[in-house]
Amino acid sequence: MRYFLLVLCMMLALPMSISASSSNTPYNWGFAKNKDHVKPEVGKQYEEMLKRQKSFYVGKDKNVYLTFDNGYENGYTPGVLDVLKKQNVTATFFVTGQFLESEPSLVKRMAKEGHIVGNHSWHHPDFTQVSDERLKKELKCVKDEYTKLTGKKEMRYLRPPRGVFSERVLEVARNEGYTTVFWSVAFVDWKTDQQKGWRYAYDNIMEQIHPGAVILLHTVSKDNAEALERAIIDLKKQGYKFKSLDHLVNEKQKEKSAD
């Protein structure tokens, strides 16, 4: 059965036509970087689209939501998990099919230690360039493999590959039971041949931090791995509390109920 699943997921790489429902106009998630603990603005168009599709990029209060994109392993994820365990921080790891196949023990460890494992697609395609059918299968393959590895059936969160999305993509994901989560703190950290030292990662996190921040990091980065514990300790000293994405969604639901 496992072999059949992997073959099926590999077949998803075949080209397929697009069948649009909502607008499939592509967007690249982005914003002007903030400073002085101020939330970045993404603009009315994005805000309204995210609200319609129940997608998020930011929370509120002095909470921080730590997320990692895991496309492949570069030797630093075990150390990241060690730091999170030591500092009692729950994070979300968005994984691809490649990561699930190559690092099953790390995925099991993430789940065992209470972290959330999210969907980052099987092949990491541009979702705006694939059909609804393939998008659903990309998500299903990741979820099914995660369930086989951990026994856990729930996978609630999605991060679109490379931050490329459309309202159609958000809608299809929502109908499949996913909450799409973008980010409000990020920097160029994924270029493994252009690492700049722990201070680069630390400064970027501390300069952009704000109440409700959803931080995006990549575990392939040596800079991130070396800066993580310092950043967590110093953010705690500033009064920030690290929360899970489940906490963020619960906040949003309470806000909606109060309206």
Summary of the structure (lengths in Angstrom):
residues: 259
radius of gyration: 17.7
end to end distance: 47.4
largest distance: 52.6
contacts: 831
relative contact order: 0.21
helix: 46%
strand: 14%
